[in-house]
Amino acid sequence: MDSTPGTALRWGILGTGGIAREFTRDLLLAGHTVAAAGSRTRDNAERFAALFGLPAAHGSYESLVADPSVDLVYVATPHPFHYPNARLALDAGKHVLVEKPFTLNAVQAERLVALAADKRLLVLEAMWTRWLPHMARLREILAAGTIGEPRSMSADHTQRLPDDPAHRLNALELGGGALLDLGVYPVSFASELFGTPQSIQAVATFKETGADAQVATMFRYPGGQIATTYSASTTRGPNVAVVLGTSGRIEIDSVWYTATGLRVYDGNDTLIEEVRPRVAGRGMQFQAAEAERLVSEGRIASDILPPHETVAVMATLDAVREQIGLRYPGE
């Protein structure tokens, strides 16, 4: 694989569902190179490749990761398959971007990170929100001390998702439920702001399938900060986020985890900055650009979302699941 700086790196898409289509669309819109797609059946792979005009279609994941024209693999399969599919790509010598949630649990996350480090390959969680322009600006605002010391945050991720018991979002055997599909976003945001919580409180309600319908959490940190999150798959809420500091606050617009804007207020409730970036497409190309930059520079860890933090987020989700009594088949 040629990862010399300036060389166009080539993506292979593992899985051909909805999120894979959105990611591929943004990649091509932003001028990235997509070399191939792989699915469990050749028909699905060929349809996907035809939709986007890709050069190659593979009827198995093994064939995709063995393709010499592929430098980076994007894993876009259902949650329980992230771990084995990412392992497959790493064992084939490919760098990997893994859809969130990174894995089902922290044990799997630790194993993937260790394998990637052993092979000197990049494994990056596709928490695309972190690389969006408004979130990059948020980090600059916090670093400048504009709102003083951040002391608390709150965020929700709430959607009205399908009720069909057979749908993957409601199927426990597929890792379905509000926490891993939706709650991972605000939990990851809290981690970015404050690190690993010292104490965790969580409550939930469940669907008849056993999948979690709504989950509320409260995290407390060693420095006294508090973060609250709420996720639900039964109704759509405001989907906003707020960071409160000792001398101001940041309000992130709906839908806060997508390409949107934010407002900064000082301690007197005066608006001092408004951020409204223009983003082409959905904005999933920014995480791809980060992955390509890291590979080109010979690096295997991002400063914005390092592997150890991805493992820590999965450990927090594990602790939440323990409190609410949620286990997935096979764990």
C-alpha positions in Angstrom: 0.0 0.0 0.0 1.3 3.4 -1.0 0.7 5.9 1.9 3.2 8.5 0.8 2.0 12.0 1.6 0.3 13.5 -1.4 -0.8 10.1 -2.7 -4.6 9.6 -3.0 -5.6 6.9 -0.6 -8.4 4.5 -1.7 -11.4 3.4 0.3 -13.1 0.1 0.4 -16.7 0.1 1.8 -17.5 -3.0 3.9 -21.2 -3.3 4.1 -23.7 -1.7 1.8 -26.5 -0.4 4.0 -27.9 3.1 4.6 -24.9 4.5 6.5 -22.5 3.1 3.9 -24.4 4.9 1.2 -24.3 8.2 3.1 -20.6 7.9 3.8 -19.8 7.0 0.2 -21.9 9.9 -1.1 -20.0 12.4 1.0 -16.6 10.8 0.1 -17.2 11.2 -3.6 -18.8 14.7 -3.2 -15.6 15.8 -1.4 -13.3 14.3 -4.0 -12.1 11.2 -2.1 -11.3 8.0 -3.9 -13.6 5.0 -3.4 -12.1 1.9 -5.0 -14.5 -0.9 -4.1 -17.5 -2.1 -2.1 -18.0 -5.5 -0.5 -21.1 -7.2 0.7 -22.2 -10.7 1.8 -23.6 -11.2 -1.7 -22.3 -10.2 -5.1 -25.7 -8.8 -6.1 -25.7 -6.3 -3.3 -22.1 -5.3 -3.9 -22.7 -4.8 -7.6 -25.8 -2.7 -7.0 -23.9 -0.5 -4.6 -20.9 -0.2 -6.9 -23.2 0.7 -9.8 -25.0 3.3 -7.7 -21.8 5.2 -7.1 -19.8 4.2 -10.2 -17.2 2.3 -8.2 -14.5 0.3 -10.1 -14.9 -3.0 -8.1 -17.6 -5.0 -6.3 -16.8 -8.0 -4.0 -19.3 -10.7 -3.1 -17.6 -11.3 0.3 -15.8 -9.2 2.9 -12.8 -11.4 2.6 -12.5 -10.5 -1.0 -12.8 -6.8 -0.3 -10.1 -6.7 2.3 -7.8 -8.7 0.1 -8.2 -6.2 -2.8 -4.8 -4.6 -3.4 -6.5 -1.4 -4.7 -7.9 -0.7 -1.2 -5.9 1.2 1.4 -8.5 2.0 4.0 -11.6 0.0 4.9 -14.8 1.6 6.3 -16.7 -0.9 8.4 -20.5 -0.2 8.1 -22.1 -3.5 9.2 -24.5 -3.9 12.2 -23.0 -3.4 15.6 -22.2 -7.1 16.6 -20.2 -7.4 13.4 -17.9 -4.4 13.8 -15.4 -6.4 15.9 -15.0 -9.4 13.6 -15.2 -7.3 10.4 -12.6 -4.8 11.6 -10.3 -7.7 12.7 -10.7 -9.1 9.2 -9.5 -5.9 7.7 -6.6 -5.4 10.1 -5.4 -8.9 9.6 -5.4 -8.2 5.9 -3.1 -5.2 6.5 -5.7 -2.5 6.0 -6.2 0.7 7.9 -9.8 0.8 9.3 -12.5 3.3 10.1 -15.2 1.6 12.2 -18.7 2.9 12.5 -20.0 3.7 15.9 -20.5 2.1 18.3 -16.9 1.0 17.8 -17.7 -2.5 19.2 -20.4 -4.1 21.4 -18.2 -3.7 24.6 -14.9 -2.5 25.9 -13.3 -5.9 25.8 -13.8 -6.1 22.1 -12.6 -2.5 21.7 -9.4 -3.2 23.7 -8.6 -6.2 21.5 -9.1 -4.2 18.2 -6.9 -1.3 19.5 -4.2 -3.8 20.6 -4.3 -5.6 17.2 -4.0 -2.4 15.3 -1.1 -1.1 17.4 0.7 -4.5 17.0 0.3 -4.2 13.2 1.1 -0.5 13.1 -2.2 0.2 11.4 -4.8 2.9 12.0 -8.1 2.0 13.7 -10.4 5.0 14.1 -13.9 5.2 15.4 -16.2 6.9 12.9 -17.6 9.4 15.5 -18.0 11.8 12.6 -19.4 14.6 14.8 -15.9 15.3 16.3 -14.5 16.5 13.0 -17.4 18.7 11.9 -16.5 22.4 11.6 -18.7 23.7 14.4 -17.2 21.1 16.8 -13.7 22.2 15.7 -14.6 25.7 16.5 -16.1 24.6 19.9 -12.7 23.2 20.8 -11.0 26.5 19.9 -13.5 28.4 22.0 -12.9 26.2 25.1 -9.2 26.3 24.7 -9.3 30.1 24.6 -11.1 30.2 27.9 -14.0 32.2 26.4 -16.6 30.7 28.7 -14.2 30.1 31.6 -13.8 26.6 33.0 -16.4 24.2 31.6 -18.5 22.8 34.5 -21.4 20.9 33.0 -22.9 19.7 29.7 -26.3 18.3 28.7 -27.2 16.7 25.4 -30.0 14.6 23.9 -30.2 12.3 20.9 -33.8 11.4 20.4 -35.5 10.0 17.3 -38.8 8.4 16.3 -37.5 5.1 15.0 -39.3 2.1 13.6 -41.4 0.0 16.0 -41.1 -3.2 14.0 -39.7 -5.8 16.4 -37.7 -7.4 13.5 -35.9 -4.1 12.7 -32.3 -4.1 13.7 -32.8 -1.1 16.0 -35.2 -3.2 18.1 -33.3 -6.5 17.8 -31.2 -7.3 20.9 -29.2 -9.8 19.0 -28.1 -7.0 16.6 -27.1 -4.6 19.5 -30.3 -2.6 18.9 -31.6 0.0 21.3 -31.3 3.7 22.1 -28.0 3.5 23.9 -25.6 2.2 21.2 -27.4 3.7 18.3 -28.1 7.2 19.8 -26.7 7.5 23.3 -23.2 6.9 22.1 -23.1 10.5 20.6 -23.8 12.5 23.8 -21.7 10.0 25.9 -18.8 10.5 23.5 -19.3 14.3 23.7 -19.2 14.2 27.5 -15.9 12.2 27.2 -14.4 14.8 24.9 -15.2 17.5 27.4 -14.5 15.9 30.7 -12.8 12.5 30.2 -13.9 9.4 32.1 -16.6 9.8 34.7 -15.9 9.0 38.3 -19.5 8.0 39.0 -22.3 6.9 36.7 -26.0 6.9 37.3 -28.4 5.5 34.7 -32.1 4.6 34.3 -33.9 3.2 31.3 -37.1 1.7 29.9 -37.3 -1.2 27.5 -39.3 -2.4 24.5 -40.9 -5.8 24.4 -37.9 -7.1 22.4 -35.6 -6.3 25.3 -34.0 -3.4 23.5 -33.7 -0.2 25.5 -36.2 2.4 24.4 -34.9 5.4 26.4 -31.8 5.9 28.6 -30.9 8.8 30.9 -27.5 9.2 32.4 -25.8 11.5 34.9 -22.0 11.5 35.1 -19.8 13.1 37.7 -16.1 13.7 37.1 -13.1 14.0 39.4 -13.0 17.8 39.0 -16.6 18.1 40.0 -18.0 18.5 36.6 -21.4 17.0 35.7 -22.8 15.7 32.4 -26.3 14.6 31.7 -27.4 12.7 28.6 -30.7 11.4 27.3 -31.4 9.1 24.4 -34.7 7.7 23.1 -35.9 5.8 20.0 -39.6 6.4 20.7 -40.0 10.1 20.1 -38.0 13.0 18.6 -36.9 15.7 20.9 -34.9 19.0 20.5 -31.5 17.3 19.8 -29.5 20.2 21.2 -26.5 20.4 23.5 -25.3 23.0 26.0 -21.9 23.5 27.7 -21.9 25.7 30.8 -18.7 27.4 31.9 -17.8 29.6 34.9 -18.2 32.7 32.7 -20.4 31.8 29.9 -22.0 29.0 27.8 -22.1 27.4 24.4 -25.4 26.4 22.9 -25.2 24.0 19.9 -28.2 24.1 17.6 -30.4 21.2 16.5 -29.3 18.7 15.3 -26.2 19.2 17.5 -24.3 16.1 16.3 -24.7 16.9 12.6 -23.4 19.8 10.6 -25.0 22.7 12.3 -24.1 25.9 14.2 -23.6 27.2 17.7 -23.8 30.3 19.8 -21.5 31.6 22.5 -22.8 33.7 25.4 -20.8 35.5 28.1 -21.7 35.5 31.8 -24.1 38.4 31.3 -26.1 36.4 28.7 -24.8 38.5 25.9 -24.3 36.8 22.6 -20.6 37.2 21.7 -20.2 34.8 18.8 -22.4 32.9 16.3 -20.9 30.1 14.2 -22.7 29.0 11.0 -20.3 26.9 8.8 -21.4 25.8 5.3 -20.9 22.1 4.8 -21.3 20.1 1.6 -23.4 17.0 1.9 -24.0 15.5 5.4 -20.4 16.1 6.6 -19.1 12.6 6.9 -16.1 13.4 4.7 -14.3 15.2 7.5 -13.6 12.0 9.4 -12.4 10.4 6.2 -10.0 13.3 5.7 -8.7 12.8 9.2 -8.1 9.1 8.6 -6.3 9.8 5.3 -4.1 12.5 6.9 -3.1 10.2 9.7 -2.2 7.4 7.3 -0.3 9.7 5.1 1.7 11.0 8.0 2.5 7.4 9.2 0.4 7.9 12.4 -2.0 5.3 13.9 -3.8 7.5 16.5 -5.8 10.7 16.2 -5.4 13.5 18.8 -9.0 14.3 18.5 -10.3 10.8 19.2 -7.4 8.6 20.3 -7.9 4.8 20.5 -7.7 4.8 24.3 -10.6 7.2 24.5 -12.7 5.1 22.2 -12.0 2.2 24.6 -12.9 4.4 27.6 -16.2 5.4 26.0 -17.1 1.8 25.4 -16.3 1.1 29.1 -18.7 3.9 30.1 -21.4 2.4 27.9 -20.7 -1.0 29.5 -21.2 0.6 33.0 -24.4 2.2 31.9 -25.6 -1.2 30.6 -24.7 -2.9 33.8 -26.8 -0.4 35.8 -29.9 -0.7 33.6 -29.5 -4.5 33.2 -28.9 -4.6 29.5 -26.9 -7.5 28.0 -26.5 -8.6 24.4 -26.7 -12.3 23.3 -23.4 -14.0 23.5 -21.8 -11.7 26.0 
